[in-house]
Amino acid sequence: MGKNQDMYSCNRVSLPEAAKELGMSNQAVREHMKRKVIDIGYVLPCTQGTRKSYVIYRDKLDKFLGKS
């Protein structure tokens, strides 16, 4: 496991929780993450179809919000 994975491996945040903290809709968070406007986690493609998974880390969210 790499250094970044160690740092962010435990404290994940759900998309709805992150959206609430950011004051935006779930879809807005998805779009901002896909376009790399906000760096709060990763967008992972699923193995089948066009769906994506959104992994949001507490540390990155707090840093983006200026809490840490």
Number of C-alpha atoms within 10 A of each C-alpha: 6 6 7 8 9 9 11 15 11 11 11 16 18 12 18 14 12 21 17 12 12 15 11 12 14 15 12 13 22 18 13 13 19 16 11 13 10 15 16 24 19 14 16 12 12 10 8 7 7 7 9 14 12 18 15 22 21 18 19 19 21 14 12 14 12 8 9 9
